[in-house]
Amino acid sequence: MPIFAALGADCTVLDYSLAQLESEKIVAAREGYEINIVMADMTNPLPFSDDSFDLIFHPVSNCYVEDVYHIWRECYRILKPGGVLLSGMDNGINYLFDDEINSKESLKIVNKLPYNPLKNQEEYRKSMENNWGIQFSHTIEEQVGGQLKAGLTLTHLYEDSSNEGIGEYIPNFIATRSVKK
């Protein structure tokens, strides 16, 4: 948000985490910009009117929801005509391999994709025991195809890598720019 505010944007941040929203308030106060704070669950209808935003920045957060189609439909609904959706997404490969990768010799496939611990009791148990929270992988069809299905037009796509774990060997993130026509 500080970057968007520095560029002159009227910023609204939506998050389900009270701790994250408090952090946003602290940074805004420290840096001297106004920010609208909204606590909401992105799996529900978003608390905004149709055609409300010129830009939505959607960071890598789809990994916390099971159904991403709903999110793309809501983004389309609240974007103004000509509005832009900038999205960061995990491409799913991170869930395929063991997190404790030290070298390419230690790569070990541990999960099937798409990864959904709600459909596998052992994966759910490990997630809870390790305090990972519940995360999901999504297919490119869900991520990029879902934006198209919602009515958005894809204008740019970028692959990136975290440069750690499996990201040392293959791009593990995607960023898209889509527009509501």
Contact map, one row per residue, 1 for C-alpha under 8 A:
1111100000101000000000010000000000000000000000000000000000000000000000000000000000000000000000000000000000000000000000000000000000000000000000000000000000000000000000000000000000000
1111110000000000000000000011001010000000000000000000000000000000000000000000000000000000000000000000000000000000000000000000000000000000000000000000000000000000000000000000000000000
1111111000000000000000000000000000000000000000000000000000000000000000000000000000000000000000000000000000000000000000000000000000000000000000000000000000000000000000000000000000000
1111111111100000000000000000000000000000000000000000000000000000000000000000000000000000000000000000000000000000000000000000000000000000000000000000000000000000000000000000000000000
1111111111100000000000000000000011000000000000000000000000000000000000000000000000000000000000000000000000000000000000000000000000000000000000000000000000000000000000000000000000000
0111111110000000000000000000000000000000000000000000000000000000000000000000000000000000000000000000000000000000000000000000000000000000000000000000000000000000000000000000000000000
0011111110000000000000000000000000000000000000000000000000000000000000000000000000000000000000000000000000000000000000000000000000000000000000000000000000000000000000000000000000000
0001111111000000000000000000000000000000000000000000000000000000000000000000000000000000000000000000000000000000000000000000000000000000000000000000000000000000000000000000000000000
0001111111100000000000000000000000000000000000000000000000000000000000000000000000000000000000000000000000000000000000000000000000000000000000000000000000000000000000000000000000000
0001100111110000000000000000000001100000000000000000000000000000000000000000000000000000000000000000000000000000000000000000000000000000000000000000000000000000000000000000000000000
1001100011111000000000000000000001110000000000000000000000000000000000000000000000000000000000000000000000000000000000000000000000000000000000000000000000000000000000000000000000000
0000000001111100000000000000000000111100000000000000000000000000000000000000000000000000000000000000000000000000000000000000000000000000000000000000000000000000000000000000000000000
1000000000111110000010010000000000111100000000000000000000000000000000000000000000000000000000000000000000000000000000000000000000000000000000000000000000000000000000000000000000000
0000000000011111000010000000000000001111000000000000000000000000000000000000000000000000000000000000000000000000000000000000000000000000000000000000000000000000000000000000000000000
0000000000001111110110000000000000000111110000000000000000000000000000000000000000000000000000000000000000000000000000000000000000000000000000000000000000000000000000000000000000000
0000000000000111110000000000000000000011110000000000000000000000000000000000000000000000000000000000000000000000000000000000000000000000000000000000000000000000000000000000000000000
0000000000000011111110000000000000000010000000000000000000000000000000000000000000000000000000000000000000000000000000000000000000000000000000000000000000000000000000000000000000000
0000000000000011111111000000000000000010000000000000000000000000000000000000000000000000000000000000000000000000000000000000000000000000000000000000000000000000000000000000000000000
0000000000000000111111100000000000000000000000000000000000000000000000000000000000000000000000000000000000000000000000000000000000000000000000000000000000000000000000000000000000000
0000000000000010111111110000000000000000000000000000000000000000000000000000000000000000000000000000000000000000000000000000000000000000000000000000000000000000000000000000000000000
0000000000001110111111111000000000001110000000000000000000000000000000000000000000000000000000000000000000000000000000000000000000000000000000000000000000000000000000000000000000000
0000000000000000011111111100000000000000000000000000000000000000000000000000000000000000000000000000000000000000000000000000000000000000000000000000000000000000000000000000000000000
0000000000000000001111111110000000000000000000000000000000000000000000000000000000000000000000000000000000000000000000000000000000000000000000000000000000000000000000000000000000000
1000000000001000000111111111000000000000000000000000000000000000000000000000000000000000000000000000000000000000000000000000000000000000000000000000000000000000000000000000000000000
0000000000000000000011111111100000101000000000000000000000000000000000000000000000000000000000000000000000000000000000000000000000000000000000000000000000000000000000000000000000000
0000000000000000000001111111110000000000000000000000000000000000000000000000000000000000000000000000000000000000000000000000000000000000000000000000000000000000000000000000000000000
0100000000000000000000111111111000000000000000000000000000000000000000000000000000000000000000000000000000000000000000000000000000000000000000000000000000000000000000000000000000000
0100000000000000000000011111111111100000000000000000000000000000000000000000000000000000000000000000000000000000000000000000000000000000000000000000000000000000000000000000000000000
0000000000000000000000001111111111000000000000000000000000000000000000000000000000000000000000000000000000000000000000000000000000000000000000000000000000000000000000000000000000000
0000000000000000000000000111111100000000000000000000000000000000000000000000000000000000000000000000000000000000000000000000000000000000000000000000000000000000000000000000000000000
0100000000000000000000000011111110000000000000000000000000000000000000000000000000000000000000000000000000000000000000000000000000000000000000000000000000000000000000000000000000000
0000000000000000000000000001111111000000000000000000000000000000000000000000000000000000000000000000000000000000000000000000000000000000000000000000000000000000000000000000000000000
0100100000000000000000000001101111100000000000000000000000000000000000000000000000000000000000000000000000000000000000000000000000000000000000000000000000000000000000000000000000000
0000100001100000000000000001100111110000000000000000000000000000000000000000000000000000000000000000000000000000000000000000000000000000000000000000000000000000000000000000000000000
0000000001111000000000001001000011111000000000000000000000000000000000000000000000000000000000000000000000000000000000000000000000000000000000000000000000000000000000000000000000000
0000000000111000000000000000000001111100000000000000000000000000000000000000000000000000000000000000000000000000000000000000000000000000000000000000000000000000000000000000000000000
0000000000011100000010001000000000111110000000000000000000000000000000000000000000000000000000000000000000000000000000000000000000000000000000000000000000000000000000000000000000000
0000000000011110000010000000000000011111000000000000000000000000000000000000000000000000000000000000000000000000000000000000000000000000000000000000000000000000000000000000000000000
0000000000000111110010000000000000001111100000000000000000000000000000000000000000000000000000000000000000000000000000000000000000000000000000000000000000000000000000000000000000000
0000000000000111000000000000000000000111110101100000000000000000000000000000000000000000000000000000000000000000000000000000000000000000000000000000000000000000000000000000000000000
0000000000000011000000000000000000000011111101000000000000000000000000000000000000000000000000000000000000000000000000000000000000000000000000000000000000000000000000000000000000000
0000000000000011000000000000000000000001111111000000000000000000000000100000000000000000000000000000000000000000000000000000000000000000000000000000000000000000000000000000000000000
0000000000000000000000000000000000000000111110000000000000000000101001100000000000000000000000000000000000000000000000000000000000000000000000000000000000000000000000000000000000000
0000000000000000000000000000000000000001111111000000000000000000000000000000000000000000000000000000000000000000000000000000000000000000000000000000000000000000000000000000000000000
0000000000000000000000000000000000000000011111100000000000000000000000000100000000000000000000000000000000000000000000000000000000000000000000000000000000000000000000000000000000000
0000000000000000000000000000000000000001110111110000000000000000000000000100000000000000000000000000000000000000000000000000000000000000000000000000000000000000000000000000000000000
0000000000000000000000000000000000000001000011111000000000000000000000000000000000000000000000000000000000000000000000000000000000000000000000000000000000000000000000000000000000000
0000000000000000000000000000000000000000000001111101000000000000000000000000010000000000000000000000000000000000000000000000000000000000000000000000000000000000000000000000000000000
0000000000000000000000000000000000000000000000111111000000000000000000000000010000000000000000000000000000000000000000000000000000000000000000000000000000000000000000000000000000000
0000000000000000000000000000000000000000000000011111000000000000000000000000111100000000000000000000000000000000000000000000000000000000000000000000000000000000000000000000000000000
0000000000000000000000000000000000000000000000001111100000000000000000000000111110000000000000000000000000000000000000000000000000000000000000000000000000000000000000000000000000000
0000000000000000000000000000000000000000000000011111110000000000000000000000011100000000000000000000000000000000000000000000000000000000000000000000000000000000000000000000000000000
0000000000000000000000000000000000000000000000000011111100000000000000000000011100100000000000000000000000000000000000000000000000000000000000000000000000000000000000000000000000000
0000000000000000000000000000000000000000000000000001111100000000000000000000001101110000000000000000000000000000000000000000000000000000000000000000000000000000000000000000000000000
0000000000000000000000000000000000000000000000000000111110000000000000000000001000111100000000000000000000000000000000000000000000000000000000000000000000000000000000000000000000000
0000000000000000000000000000000000000000000000000000111111000000000000000010001000111100000000000000000000000000000000000000000000000000000000000000000000000000000000000000000000000
0000000000000000000000000000000000000000000000000000001111100000000000000000000000001110000000000000000000000000000000000000000000000000000000000000000000000000000000000000000000000
0000000000000000000000000000000000000000000000000000000111111000000000000000000000001111000000000000000000000000000000000000000000000000000000000000000000000000000000000000000000000
0000000000000000000000000000000000000000000000000000000011111000000000000000000000000111100000000000000000000000000000000000000000000000000000000000000000000000000000000000000000000
0000000000000000000000000000000000000000000000000000000001111110000000000000000000000011110000000000000000000000000000000000000000000000000000000000000000000000000000000000000000000
0000000000000000000000000000000000000000000000000000000001111111100000000000000000000001100000000000000000000000000000000000000000000000000000000000000000000000000000000000000000000
0000000000000000000000000000000000000000000000000000000000011111110100000000000000000000110000000000000000000000000000000000000000000001000000000000000000000000000000000000000000000
0000000000000000000000000000000000000000000000000000000000011111110000000000000000000000110000000000000000000000000000000000000000000011110000000000000000000000000000000000000000000
0000000000000000000000000000000000000000000000000000000000001111110000000000000000000000000000000000000000000000000000000000000000000111000000000000000000000000000000000000000000000
0000000000000000000000000000000000000000001000000000000000001111111100000000000000000000000000000000000000000000000000000000000000000011000000000000000000000000000000000000000000000
0000000000000000000000000000000000000000000000000000000000000111111100000000000000000000000000000000000000000000000100000000000000000001000000000000000000000000000000000000000000000
0000000000000000000000000000000000000000001000000000000000000000111111100000000000000000000000000000000000000000000000000000000000000000000000000000000000000000000000000000000000000
0000000000000000000000000000000000000000000000000000000000000100111111110000000000000000000000000000000000000000000000000000000000000000000001100100000000000000000000000000000000000
0000000000000000000000000000000000000000000000000000000000000000001111111000000000000000000000000000000000000000000000000000000000000000000001100110010000000000000000000000000000000
0000000000000000000000000000000000000000001000000000000000000000001111111100000000000000000000000000000000000000000000000000000000000000000000000000000000000000000000000000000000000
0000000000000000000000000000000000000000011000000000000000000000001111111110000000000000000000000000000000000000000000000000000000000000000000000000000000000000000000000000000000000
0000000000000000000000000000000000000000000000000000000000000000000111111111000000000000000000000000000000000000000000000000000000000000000000000110010000000000000000000000000000000
0000000000000000000000000000000000000000000000000000000000000000000011111111100000000000000000000000000000000000000000000000000000000000000000000010011000000000000000000000000000000
0000000000000000000000000000000000000000000011000000000000000000000001111111110000000000000000000000000000000000000000000000000000000000000000000000000000000000000000000000000000000
0000000000000000000000000000000000000000000000000000000100000000000000111111111000001000000000000000000000000000000000000000000000000000000000000000000000000000000000000000000000000
0000000000000000000000000000000000000000000000000000000000000000000000011111111000000000000000000000000000000000000000000000000000000000000000000000011100000000000000000000000000010
0000000000000000000000000000000000000000000000000110000000000000000000001111111000000000000000000000000000000000000000000000000000000000000000000000000000000000000000000000000000000
0000000000000000000000000000000000000000000000011111100000000000000000000111111100000000000000000000000000000000000000000000000000000000000000000000000000000000000000000000000000000
0000000000000000000000000000000000000000000000000111111100000000000000000011111111111000000000000000000000000000000000000000000000000000000000000000000000000000000000000000000000010
0000000000000000000000000000000000000000000000000111110000000000000000000000011111100000000000000000000000000000000000000000000000000000000000000000000000000000000000000000000000010
0000000000000000000000000000000000000000000000000010000000000000000000000000001111100000000000000000000000000000000000000000000000000000000000000000000000000000000000000000000000011
0000000000000000000000000000000000000000000000000000010000000000000000000000001111110000000000000000000000000000000000000000000000000000000000000000000000000000000000000000000000111
0000000000000000000000000000000000000000000000000000111100000000000000000000001111111000000000000000000000000000000000000000000000000000000000000000000000000000000000000000000000111
0000000000000000000000000000000000000000000000000000011100000000000000000000001001111100000000000000000000000000000000000000000000000000000000000000000000000000000000000000000011110
0000000000000000000000000000000000000000000000000000001111000000000000000010001000111110000000000000000000000000000000000000000000000000000000000000000000000000000000000000000111100
0000000000000000000000000000000000000000000000000000001111100000000000000000000000011111000000000000000000000000000000000000000000000000000000000000000000000000000000000000001111000
0000000000000000000000000000000000000000000000000000000011110000000000000000000000001111100000000000000000000000000000000000000000000000000000000000000000000000000000000000001110000
0000000000000000000000000000000000000000000000000000000001111000000000000000000000000111110000000000000000000000000000000000000000000000000000000000000000000000000000000000111100000
0000000000000000000000000000000000000000000000000000000000111110000000000000000000000011111000000000000000000000000000000000000000000000000000100000000000000000000000000000111000000
0000000000000000000000000000000000000000000000000000000000010110000000000000000000000001111111000000000000000000000000000000000000000000110000000000000000000000000000000001110000000
0000000000000000000000000000000000000000000000000000000000000000000000000000000000000000111111000000000000000000000000000000000000000000111100000000000000000000000000000001110000000
0000000000000000000000000000000000000000000000000000000000000000000000000000000000000000011111110000000000000000111000000000000000000000111000000000000000000000000000000001000000000
0000000000000000000000000000000000000000000000000000000000000000000000000000000000000000011111111000000000000000000000000000000000000000000000000000000000000000000001000001000000000
0000000000000000000000000000000000000000000000000000000000000000000000000000000000000000011111111010000000000000000000000000000000000000000000000000000000000000000001100001000000000
0000000000000000000000000000000000000000000000000000000000000000000000000000000000000000000111111100000000000011101000000000000000000000100000000000000000000000000000000000000000000
0000000000000000000000000000000000000000000000000000000000000000000000000000000000000000000111111100000000001111101000000000000000000000000000000000000000000000000000000000000000000
0000000000000000000000000000000000000000000000000000000000000000000000000000000000000000000011111110000000111110000000000000000000000000000000000000000000000000000001000000000000000
0000000000000000000000000000000000000000000000000000000000000000000000000000000000000000000000111111100000111100000000000000000000000000000000000000000000000000000000000000000000000
0000000000000000000000000000000000000000000000000000000000000000000000000000000000000000000001001111100000000000000000000000000000000000000000000000000000000000000010000000000000000
0000000000000000000000000000000000000000000000000000000000000000000000000000000000000000000000000111110000000000000000000000000000000000000000000000000000000000000010000000000000000
0000000000000000000000000000000000000000000000000000000000000000000000000000000000000000000000000111111101110000000000000000000000000000000000000000000000000000000011000000000000000
0000000000000000000000000000000000000000000000000000000000000000000000000000000000000000000000000001111101000000000000000000000000000000000000000000000000000000000010000000000000000
0000000000000000000000000000000000000000000000000000000000000000000000000000000000000000000000000000111111100000000000000000000000000000000000000000000000000000000000000000000000000
0000000000000000000000000000000000000000000000000000000000000000000000000000000000000000000000000000111111100000000000000000000000000000000000000000000000000000000000000000000000000
0000000000000000000000000000000000000000000000000000000000000000000000000000000000000000000000000000001111100000000000000000000000000000000000000000000000000000000000000000000000000
0000000000000000000000000000000000000000000000000000000000000000000000000000000000000000000000000000111111110000000000000000000000000000000000000000000000000000000000000000000000000
0000000000000000000000000000000000000000000000000000000000000000000000000000000000000000000000001100101111111000000000000000000000000000000000000000000000000000000000000000000000000
0000000000000000000000000000000000000000000000000000000000000000000000000000000000000000000000001100100001111100000000000000000000000000000000000000000000000000000000000000000000000
0000000000000000000000000000000000000000000000000000000000000000000000000000000000000000000000011100000000111110000000000000000000000000000000000000000000000000000000000000000000000
0000000000000000000000000000000000000000000000000000000000000000000000000000000000000000000000011100000000011111000000000000000000000000000000000000000000000000000000000000000000000
0000000000000000000000000000000000000000000000000000000000000000000000000000000000000000000000111000000000001111101000000000000000000000000000000000000000000000000000000000000000000
0000000000000000000000000000000000000000000000000000000000000000000000000000000000000000000000110000000000000111111000000000000000000000000000000000000000000000000000000000000000000
0000000000000000000000000000000000000000000000000000000000000000000000000000000000000000000100110000000000000011111100000000000000000000100000000000000000000000000000000000000000000
0000000000000000000000000000000000000000000000000000000000000000000000000000000000000000000100000000000000000001111100000000000000000001111000000000000000000000000000000000000000000
0000000000000000000000000000000000000000000000000000000000000000000000000000000000000000000100110000000000000011111110000000000000000001110000000000000000000000000000000000000000000
0000000000000000000000000000000000000000000000000000000000000000010000000000000000000000000000000000000000000000111111110010000000000011100000000000000000000000000000000000000000000
0000000000000000000000000000000000000000000000000000000000000000000000000000000000000000000000000000000000000000001111111111001000000111000000000000000000000000000000000000000000000
0000000000000000000000000000000000000000000000000000000000000000000000000000000000000000000000000000000000000000000111111011000000000000000000000000000000000000000000000000000000000
0000000000000000000000000000000000000000000000000000000000000000000000000000000000000000000000000000000000000000000111111000000000000000000000000000000000000000000000000000000000000
0000000000000000000000000000000000000000000000000000000000000000000000000000000000000000000000000000000000000000000111111111000000000000000000000000000000000000000000000000000000000
0000000000000000000000000000000000000000000000000000000000000000000000000000000000000000000000000000000000000000000011111111100000000000000000000000000000000000000000000000000000000
0000000000000000000000000000000000000000000000000000000000000000000000000000000000000000000000000000000000000000000010011111110000000000000000000000000000000000000000000000000000000
0000000000000000000000000000000000000000000000000000000000000000000000000000000000000000000000000000000000000000000111011111111000000000000000000000000000000000000000000000000000000
0000000000000000000000000000000000000000000000000000000000000000000000000000000000000000000000000000000000000000000011011111111100000100000000000000000000000000000000000000000000000
0000000000000000000000000000000000000000000000000000000000000000000000000000000000000000000000000000000000000000000000001111111110000000000000000000000000000000000000000000000000000
0000000000000000000000000000000000000000000000000000000000000000000000000000000000000000000000000000000000000000000000000111111111000000000000000000000000000000000000000000000000000
0000000000000000000000000000000000000000000000000000000000000000000000000000000000000000000000000000000000000000000010000011111111111100000000000000000000000000000000000000000000000
0000000000000000000000000000000000000000000000000000000000000000000000000000000000000000000000000000000000000000000000000001111111111100000000000000000000000000000000000000000000000
0000000000000000000000000000000000000000000000000000000000000000000000000000000000000000000000000000000000000000000000000000111111110000000000000000000000000000000000000000000000000
0000000000000000000000000000000000000000000000000000000000000000000000000000000000000000000000000000000000000000000000000000011111110000000000000000000000000000000000000000000000000
0000000000000000000000000000000000000000000000000000000000000000000000000000000000000000000000000000000000000000000000000000001111111000000000000000000000000000000000000000000000000
0000000000000000000000000000000000000000000000000000000000000000000000000000000000000000000000000000000000000000000000000000001111111110000000000000000000000000000000000000000000000
0000000000000000000000000000000000000000000000000000000000000000000000000000000000000000000000000000000000000000000000000000001100111110000000000000000000000000000000000000000000000
0000000000000000000000000000000000000000000000000000000000000001000000000000000000000000000000000000000000000000000010000001001100011111000000000000000000000000000000000000000000000
0000000000000000000000000000000000000000000000000000000000000011100000000000000000000000000000000000000000000000000110000000000000011111100000000000000000000000000000000000000000000
0000000000000000000000000000000000000000000000000000000000000111110000000000000000000000000000000000000000000000011110000000000000000111110000000000000000000000000000000000000000000
0000000000000000000000000000000000000000000000000000000000000010000000000000000000000000011100100000000000000000111100000000000000000011111000000000000000000000000000000000000000000
0000000000000000000000000000000000000000000000000000000000000010000000000000000000000000011100000000000000000000011000000000000000000001111101100000000000000000000000000000000000000
0000000000000000000000000000000000000000000000000000000000000000000000000000000000000000001100000000000000000000010000000000000000000000111111100000000000000000000000000000000000000
0000000000000000000000000000000000000000000000000000000000000000000000000000000000000000001000000000000000000000000000000000000000000000011111111000000000000000000000000000000000000
0000000000000000000000000000000000000000000000000000000000000000000000000000000000000000000000000000000000000000000000000000000000000000001111111100000000000000000000000000000000000
0000000000000000000000000000000000000000000000000000000000000000000110000000000000000000000000000000000000000000000000000000000000000000011111111110000000000000000000000000000000000
0000000000000000000000000000000000000000000000000000000000000000000110000000000000000000100000000000000000000000000000000000000000000000011111111110000000000000000000000000000000000
0000000000000000000000000000000000000000000000000000000000000000000000000000000000000000000000000000000000000000000000000000000000000000000111111111000000000000000000000000000100000
0000000000000000000000000000000000000000000000000000000000000000000000000000000000000000000000000000000000000000000000000000000000000000000111111111100000000000000000000000000000000
0000000000000000000000000000000000000000000000000000000000000000000110010000000000000000000000000000000000000000000000000000000000000000000011111111110000000000000000000000000000000
0000000000000000000000000000000000000000000000000000000000000000000010011000000000000000000000000000000000000000000000000000000000000000000001111111111111000000000000000000000001000
0000000000000000000000000000000000000000000000000000000000000000000000000000000000000000000000000000000000000000000000000000000000000000000000011111111111000000000000000000000000000
0000000000000000000000000000000000000000000000000000000000000000000000000000000000000000000000000000000000000000000000000000000000000000000000001111111100000000000000000000000000000
0000000000000000000000000000000000000000000000000000000000000000000010011001000000000000000000000000000000000000000000000000000000000000000000000111111100000000000000000000000000000
0000000000000000000000000000000000000000000000000000000000000000000000001001000000000000000000000000000000000000000000000000000000000000000000000011111110000000000000000000000000010
0000000000000000000000000000000000000000000000000000000000000000000000000001000000000000000000000000000000000000000000000000000000000000000000000011111111000000000000000000000001111
0000000000000000000000000000000000000000000000000000000000000000000000000000000000000000000000000000000000000000000000000000000000000000000000000011001111100000000000000000000001111
0000000000000000000000000000000000000000000000000000000000000000000000000000000000000000000000000000000000000000000000000000000000000000000000000011000111111000000000000000000111100
0000000000000000000000000000000000000000000000000000000000000000000000000000000000000000000000000000000000000000000000000000000000000000000000000000000011111000000000000000000111100
0000000000000000000000000000000000000000000000000000000000000000000000000000000000000000000000000000000000000000000000000000000000000000000000000000000001111100000000000000000111000
0000000000000000000000000000000000000000000000000000000000000000000000000000000000000000000000000000000000000000000000000000000000000000000000000000000001111110000000000000011110000
0000000000000000000000000000000000000000000000000000000000000000000000000000000000000000000000000000000000000000000000000000000000000000000000000000000000011111000000000000011100000
0000000000000000000000000000000000000000000000000000000000000000000000000000000000000000000000000000000000000000000000000000000000000000000000000000000000001111100000000011111000000
0000000000000000000000000000000000000000000000000000000000000000000000000000000000000000000000000000000000000000000000000000000000000000000000000000000000000111110000000011111000000
0000000000000000000000000000000000000000000000000000000000000000000000000000000000000000000000000000000000000000000000000000000000000000000000000000000000000011111100110111100000000
0000000000000000000000000000000000000000000000000000000000000000000000000000000000000000000000000000000000000000000000000000000000000000000000000000000000000001111110110011100000000
0000000000000000000000000000000000000000000000000000000000000000000000000000000000000000000000000000000000000000000000000000000000000000000000000000000000000000111111111000000000000
0000000000000000000000000000000000000000000000000000000000000000000000000000000000000000000000000000000000000000000000000000000000000000000000000000000000000000111111110000000000000
0000000000000000000000000000000000000000000000000000000000000000000000000000000000000000000000000011110000000000000000000000000000000000000000000000000000000000011111110000000000000
0000000000000000000000000000000000000000000000000000000000000000000000000000000000000000000011001000100000000000000000000000000000000000000000000000000000000000001111111101000000000
0000000000000000000000000000000000000000000000000000000000000000000000000000000000000000000001000000000000000000000000000000000000000000000000000000000000000000111111111111000000000
0000000000000000000000000000000000000000000000000000000000000000000000000000000000000000000000000000000000000000000000000000000000000000000000000000000000000000111111111110000000000
0000000000000000000000000000000000000000000000000000000000000000000000000000000000000000000000000000000000000000000000000000000000000000000000000000000000000000001001111110000000000
0000000000000000000000000000000000000000000000000000000000000000000000000000000000000000000000000000000000000000000000000000000000000000000000000000000000000000100001111111000000000
0000000000000000000000000000000000000000000000000000000000000000000000000000000000000000000000000000000000000000000000000000000000000000000000000000000000000011110000111111110000000
0000000000000000000000000000000000000000000000000000000000000000000000000000000000000000011111000000000000000000000000000000000000000000000000000000000000000011110001100111110000000
0000000000000000000000000000000000000000000000000000000000000000000000000000000000000001111000000000000000000000000000000000000000000000000000000000000000000011110000000011111000000
0000000000000000000000000000000000000000000000000000000000000000000000000000000000000001111000000000000000000000000000000000000000000000000000000000000000001111000000000011111100000
0000000000000000000000000000000000000000000000000000000000000000000000000000000000000111100000000000000000000000000000000000000000000000000000000000000000001111000000000000111110000
0000000000000000000000000000000000000000000000000000000000000000000000000000000000001111000000000000000000000000000000000000000000000000000000010000000001111100000000000000011111000
0000000000000000000000000000000000000000000000000000000000000000000000000000000000011110000000000000000000000000000000000000000000000000000000000000000001111000000000000000001111100
0000000000000000000000000000000000000000000000000000000000000000000000000000000000011100000000000000000000000000000000000000000000000000000000000010000111110000000000000000000111110
0000000000000000000000000000000000000000000000000000000000000000000000000000000001111000000000000000000000000000000000000000000000000000000000000000000111100000000000000000000011111
0000000000000000000000000000000000000000000000000000000000000000000000000001001111110000000000000000000000000000000000000000000000000000000000000000001110000000000000000000000001111
0000000000000000000000000000000000000000000000000000000000000000000000000000000011100000000000000000000000000000000000000000000000000000000000000000000110000000000000000000000000111
